Amino acid sequence: MRVFHRERAGRPLRVIWTLEEAGVPYELSVMSREESAAEVHLARHPLGRVPVLEDDEGFLFESAALCLHIGDLHPEAELVPALGSHDRALVYQWACFAPAELEPPLFEAWDQAQRDPDRAAAARKRFDAAANAVASALDGNEHLVGGRFSVADVLVGTALLFTTRAGIAEELAPGLKAYMAQLAARPAFQRALKRTFG
């Protein structure tokens, strides 16, 4: 497998983290912003974005889908529960929740903080509600689904860990800070972080 990554892009981290957790070999190709806009990459992703995963059959994109796919390919890693189980549905739920409910308001609050403080405040309120939903689901547990690490933790964890860059990590609930700390301490996450950002 090969992962296509762009300099300073954040979303490839979750795919690389999942690969590291699965313990499977992969190659990492890092592009410049200019290279990601070139025709060769547009053939991999029609919008020129990253990450893109290349396997023996072609190219795949959308980071949540890629993480779930890697989990499916490597059931021995137990990153996704059994097909058809309630826990499997919960992993799907949180894998969709992170990019749909956590990331957009977090990025908007960060991006608009100086330009439009009212818009940033409204986005922050939406993010806080979503983060509180995660905290309630954790209810003091280390993981979101089934008492064990899964792709749900990869997707939700990488979204929450962005709060450090956004400068609001210390404002999160204590349970979320503890959750983020134990995820960030995982050896596979540390390896992925080093490969993604050097």
Secondary structure in CASP SS format (residue, H / E / C, confidence):
PFRMAT SS
TARGET T0000
AUTHOR 0000-0000-0000
METHOD secondary structure of the structure
MODEL  1
M C 1.00
R E 1.00
V E 1.00
F E 1.00
H E 1.00
R E 1.00
E C 1.00
R C 1.00
A C 1.00
G C 1.00
R C 1.00
P H 1.00
L H 1.00
R H 1.00
V H 1.00
I H 1.00
W H 1.00
T H 1.00
L H 1.00
E H 1.00
E H 1.00
A H 1.00
G C 1.00
V C 1.00
P C 1.00
Y C 1.00
E E 1.00
L E 1.00
S E 1.00
V E 1.00
M E 1.00
S C 1.00
R H 1.00
E H 1.00
E H 1.00
S H 1.00
A C 1.00
A C 1.00
E H 1.00
V H 1.00
H H 1.00
L H 1.00
A C 1.00
R C 1.00
H C 1.00
P C 1.00
L C 1.00
G C 1.00
R C 1.00
V C 1.00
P C 1.00
V E 1.00
L E 1.00
E E 1.00
D E 1.00
D C 1.00
E C 1.00
G E 1.00
F E 1.00
L E 1.00
F E 1.00
E C 1.00
S H 1.00
A H 1.00
A H 1.00
L H 1.00
C H 1.00
L H 1.00
H H 1.00
I H 1.00
G H 1.00
D H 1.00
L H 1.00
H C 1.00
P H 1.00
E H 1.00
A H 1.00
E C 1.00
L C 1.00
V C 1.00
P C 1.00
A C 1.00
L C 1.00
G C 1.00
S C 1.00
H H 1.00
D H 1.00
R H 1.00
A H 1.00
L H 1.00
V H 1.00
Y H 1.00
Q H 1.00
W H 1.00
A H 1.00
C H 1.00
F H 1.00
A H 1.00
P H 1.00
A H 1.00
E H 1.00
L H 1.00
E H 1.00
P H 1.00
P H 1.00
L H 1.00
F H 1.00
E H 1.00
A H 1.00
W H 1.00
D H 1.00
Q H 1.00
A C 1.00
Q C 1.00
R C 1.00
D C 1.00
P H 1.00
D H 1.00
R H 1.00
A H 1.00
A H 1.00
A H 1.00
A H 1.00
R H 1.00
K H 1.00
R H 1.00
F H 1.00
D H 1.00
A H 1.00
A H 1.00
A H 1.00
N H 1.00
A H 1.00
V H 1.00
A H 1.00
S H 1.00
A H 1.00
L H 1.00
D C 1.00
G C 1.00
N C 1.00
E C 1.00
H C 1.00
L C 1.00
V E 1.00
G C 1.00
G C 1.00
R E 1.00
F C 1.00
S C 1.00
V H 1.00
A H 1.00
D H 1.00
V H 1.00
L H 1.00
V H 1.00
G H 1.00
T H 1.00
A H 1.00
L H 1.00
L H 1.00
F H 1.00
T H 1.00
T H 1.00
R H 1.00
A H 1.00
G C 1.00
I C 1.00
A H 1.00
E H 1.00
E H 1.00
L C 1.00
A C 1.00
P H 1.00
G H 1.00
L H 1.00
K H 1.00
A H 1.00
Y H 1.00
M H 1.00
A H 1.00
Q H 1.00
L H 1.00
A H 1.00
A C 1.00
R C 1.00
P H 1.00
A H 1.00
F H 1.00
Q H 1.00
R H 1.00
A H 1.00
L H 1.00
K H 1.00
R H 1.00
T H 1.00
F H 1.00
G C 1.00
END
